[in-house]
Amino acid sequence: MATEELPQVGSEPVNDYLLRALVDLGCEDVPAGGFTGKMGKQSTVKDLKKAICNRLRIDEDGLTISCEGDQLDPSMTMSENGVFEPGPAARAAGAKLELTFMLARGVELGAIVARREQAEAERQAIERAEEERKMEERKLVAQAENRAAQEKADKEEEEKQRAQAEAREQEERADRITVHCFLMSQDTQRAATVETRRSSTAGEFAQELARAVGIIDQHAQLSLLHDNQEMDRRQTLQRLGVQDGAHIYYWVGHD
């Protein structure tokens, strides 16, 4: 089975060791054959614990080391713990200190914690990305709805303006009339056809008529006659009963 060699612990002289997990940790981060390395004879078990704990990325109090079923005192060397150390010939033949370690209750290998944290970070990243996607989607939907609402409002306003314009145009068309005007004399050259409005007062119409027939004397004042009645200059043509095509007679006076 595959093993992994750890950096040397302590200084010469050294013992070779094989350190395996007492129970299967179910993690690829721990080689099936355990850890091997060299440990100074004057080094304490705590020094070895520090090396293995650094490798497993756990706290130093996160595991215990045993030999032949006996837990070793971290403050003592191997010989002080009563561990038999192979002599030169045995070491030359490949003899090693055979040790086991066991994690304390609730302790997890750093690799497992790291993978879980990575998985959690990835999950959170996916959730954030999904939330951002949903937010962007909601934003786009809101923008589309706002555009649709604005387009509808613009269209309604446009239709309203068009309807108002058509209504004003209809009112203006209905207000426009053509009247035939005749000077009360034998001078037929002073006859005129004038386009005006029903809403114009007789006084305003008199000014239009004066321009139409070329009267430029500012002191001249036209008097108007319709249906044999002199027209009140303050009243509108509509109120005075002037219809489209009506005949209006006028004569010129002076202030």
Buried (B, 14 or more C-beta within 10 A) or exposed (E): EEBBEBEBBBEEEBBBBBBBBBEEBEEEBBBEEBBBBBBBBBBBBBBBBBBBBEBBBBEEEBBBBBBEEEEBBBEBBBEEBEBEBBEEEEBEEEBBBEBBBBBEEEBBBBBBEEBEEEEEEEEEEEEEEEEEEEEEEEEEEEEEEEEEEEEEEEEEEEEEEEEEEEEEEEEEEEBEBEBEBBBEEEEEEBEBEBEBBBBBBBBBBBEBBBEBBEBEEEEEBBBBBBEEEEBEBEBBBBEBEBEEEBEBBBEBEEE
